[in-house]
Amino acid sequence: MKLSVIIPAYKEPFLQRTIDSILENSKLDSEIEVLPILDGPWLTEPLKRDHRVKVIQLESNLGMRAAINTGITESTGEYLLKIDAHCAFGKGFDRILVEDCKDNWLMIPRRYSLEEIEWTLHPDRSTVDYHYLHYPSTENHYMMTPHYWRRSNDIMIDDTMTYQGSCWVVNKQYFMENIGLMDDNIHTYGPFISEMLEVGLKYWLGGGEVKVNKKTWYAHLFKMTRHYATGEFAKKKNYSRCFQWAARHWINNEEPGMIHPLSWLIEKFWPVPTWPQNRENWHIV
């Protein structure tokens, strides 16, 4: 079982560290390929050469969604792992995820916070396993975003309503046949945001499932002291409109081909924080 690791990157100072952690902790050996997608001409120092690493250079900054789509198109593995370019990994993470991931599952590992200087797990931040979707109300500007959900049990592979978006693994064939490449239309999601909303809801509402696997982990950079660039399209002025479009699209059940309405997912995980008790209010005018 071959795994293709897709890393969209733009002006990422920790890209090489991320690749090093992937290769050092991989247990798939020759059955892994790492695809850093350089989203525009910005890298000043070449990445280390390794037969498992295939660098893809885009001519201009197209945005994260286009970079991920490029990685998917260029990948050769039976499984896809999308990861942010500032992460570290547990030993054997790849083999565990690939062996446990069923064809119609999207799976995330347990998440830790990564300390920026020492590149170690942050000592003061707990693990994250679950997320819920925040109700798109006037208070949060009609944005249906993922929030950490403090839930505790000993189920090692468990359902999660949604996920943060920085790391996920899927079966490529199922993904291409049922999810497809991500929409990067400037009038819908745009080039950057709501990756977890589009992909995660297509899994849950289209007949798949979203799981957290607590048998392995990754650590995502804890961005407390500085901002790390994610491309020209990630500027805040583009966020609000795309977030609002995505929330309205899903809460009003406008996505074609789904076998469940969004209310099915809310009721599956009920009670969900921030969601009104009255189901008739679950819509955006």
N, C-alpha and C positions, 0 to 999 in steps of 0.2 A: 504494500500500500504506500504509494508515493504522496508526499505532502508538498504543496507549493505555498510558500510563505510570502505574502504580498505586503510590502511596506511602502505606502505612499509617503513622500517626503518632500518638504520644501524648506530650505534654510534650517535644517535640523542639526544642531550641534552634537547630538548623541546617536546619530545613525550608525556609526561604526560600532559603538558600544552595544547597541541593540543587536546588530548582526553577530557580533562576537558572542553575546549571551545565547542567541539562538543556536549557533553552531557548537558552542561548548557544552550545552545542555541537551542537545539532540541525541536521541537513541535510535533514530531511523537511519543514521549514517548516510549511505549513498542514496537513500530513498527520500531525500529532502532537497528541495531547491529553494533558494532565497531570491526574491525578486524585488530589489529596491527600485522604486519608480521615482526618478528624480524629476520633480514637477517644475521644470524650467532650468535654465543654465545658471546654477548657483554654487555648485560644489567646487571648492578651491583645492582641496587635497583629495587625491584618488582613494577610493576604498581599497582595502586589502584584497589581493587576488586569492580566489578560492574556487575550485571547480564546481562547488555547490552554489555559487553566487552568480547571478546573471543580472547585471546592472542595465536598466532601461532608462535612457535619457530622453525626456520630452523637450521639444524645441522651445516651448513657451509654457508659462504657468497657467494650466487649465483648471486647476482645482482638484480637491481630494477625490470627488466622485469619478472624474475622468481618469485620474491616476489609478484608482482601484480597478476600474473597468479595463484599463490597459493591462494591468497585472493579471486579471482573470483571463483575458484573451490570450496572453502570452504564456500562461501556465500550462504545465504538462502533467501535473499530479492528479490523482483521483480525488484528493481532498484539498480544500483551500483553507488557509489560515490568514486572515487579515489582521495586521497588528500595527499600532502606532509606532513611530520611529524614536520612541524614548521609553523603552520597556526592558525589563529583565525577566528571566524565566526559571522555573523549577526544573530540576534534573528529570529528564525523560518526559517532559511535558507533551512533546509531539506524539510519541508512541501511545501514551495514555489517551489523549484526545482522539486520535484516529481510531484506535481499537474500540473505544466506547461510543463513538458517534454513529447513530443509526442513520440510514439514508435520508430520512425526512426530518432530521433534527438539525437545529442550529445550536451549537454548544459553546459555552464560555467557561474558562477556568476560574477558580477563585482568584480574587484580586487583592493585592497589597499595594501600599503606597511606596514609591521609590524615592530615597533621599538623593538629592541632586549631587552633592560633592563626593561622598564616599561610594555612591552607587550601591547602596545597601537598603534593606527594607527599613522603612521609617519606623522608629521605635515607639512612637506615640499615636499611631493610627491603626485602627482595628481592620480586620479582613472584611471584604465586601463580597457577598454572595448573591444578594437579591436586589432587584429594583422594581419600582412600580411607575406607571405613567401618571404624571400629575394632571389633574383635570384642567382643561384649557379655559380658565375663567378670566374675568376682567382683571383680577388681582395679579395674575401672572401674564398679562398681555396676550391671552388666548394662545398660549404655547403649551403643547402636550409633550413635556420633556421628561426624561428618566430621573428618578430620585432614589437614593439609597433607602432600602427597606430593611429594617432590623428584624430579621426572623431567624429563629434558632431551632435546628433539629439535627438529627444524626443521619439524615438521608444523604448519601454521598453523591447521587445523581438525581437532581430534583428539578421540578418545573420552576421557571422564573417568568414573571409577566413580561419583563423587558430587560435591557442590559445597557451598560454605559456606551458601548460602541467602539472601544479601543482595541478589543480582541474578540474574534469569533472564528469558529471552524465549521465547515460544512462539507457535505458530499458534493463534488462539482457537478456531476450529472444531474442530480435532483435540483440543484441551484439553477442551472442553466435552463432546465425544462419547466420549472415552476416559479422561479423568481426572476431570472434574467438580469441583464446588466442594469446598473443603477441609473435612474433618471437624473440627468444633470441639466435639465432645461431651466433657464434663468427665470421662467415664469412659474415654475412649480417648486421643487426642492432647491433649485439653484445648484451651484457647483460644490457646495460644502456641507450643509447641515442635514440633520434628521436621518442619517444613515441607519441608525438602529430602529427608527420608527418605520421607515419603508421596508427594510429587510425583515425585521422582527415580526411586524404585523402581517406581512405576506406569509410568513411561516405559520403563525398561530391561526390566522383566519382563512388560510388556503389549504389547511389539512396537515400541516407540519407541526412541530413542537419546538420550544426554546428551553434549553436545559442549562443548569449550572453543574459543573463537575468539580467537586471539592477534593478530588484525589490528586489534583495538581494545581499549580498556581502560576500567575504572572504578576509582575509589579509595574505599575504605571507611574510615571514621574509625577511627584507632588509639586504642582506649579504654584508655589507660594510666593517666591521672591522676585520672579521675573517672567516676562512673556516670551514664549517661543513662537516664532512666526510660522504660520500655516498657510501662507499664500495670500495674494492680493484679494482673492474672493472671500476670505474669512473675515474681512473687516465687519465691524459690528453694524454698520449701516445696511448691510445686506441680510442680517440675521432675522429681524423682526418679521418682514413680509413673508419670507420663506417658511419660518416656523409657523406663522399663522395660517398660511395656505395648507401646510401639511396637517395641522390639527383639524382644520375644517374638512379637509378631504377625507380623513379617516373617521372622525366622529360622526360625520354625515353619511358614512358608508358609500362613498363615491368611487372606491377602487373596484374595477371590474374583475370578475372571475373569482371572487371570494365565496366560500361556502358557509361562512359564519359572519354575522354582523359584529361590530365592535362590542356591543352590549354583551355578547356571549363571553368574550374574554374578561370583561369587567366582572361579570357574575361568577365566572370560574374562580377568580381570586378574591371574591367579595368576603369581607369588607375591604375596600381599597381606600387608603388615605386621600383626602381632598375631594372625592367624588360624592355628589349629592345623593341623598337617600332616594329621592324621587327620580325614577328612571326617565320620566318624561322630560327632564331637564338636560338629558345627555345629548345635546345637539348645539350647533352654533348657527345662528341666523346670518 
